[in-house]
Amino acid sequence: MGKEFTHLTDSGVHMVEVGQKPDQKRLAIASGKIHLDKNTIEMIQNEEIKKGNVLTTAQIAGIQAVKNTSSIIPLCHPLNLTGIEIDFDVKSTEITATCSVKTLGKTGVEMEALTGVSACLLTIWDMVKAVEKDENGQYPDTRISDICVIKKEKI
């Protein structure tokens, strides 16, 4: 590969110095899926989940997670975020969450987008777990998958 790890030094780890880099508009988009029972999806769509509006709550959780990424991931820089959008594509047995993050700064926002998607999907799971559990309290069909960066660019 020939690439060196930028966060490693002879004395351990450090947060990379980016102060010399110019500010640049940046965008990252990440997505991921949660697989649920068909009846659970219908309950979400009909706003029948007792904990409240699942998708709105998941959006709020995702936005909060994006804003706190540098507190969660040790070597991430705190960023000047300029925009966060979270959208859902609801299908019969899965929900895809997409998180778009923009910044004007010296480093990318892909970790923020990934963190936002992850928090969205975890929040959905938390809100529907009572109806997703089987008779033994397990989640035989519930799963989170396909979390990935689908776009990263300087704009």
Helices and strands as residue ranges (DSSP letters): E 8-9, E 12-13, E 24-35, H 38-45, H 54-67, H 69-72, E 81-90, E 94-105, H 110-132, E 143-154
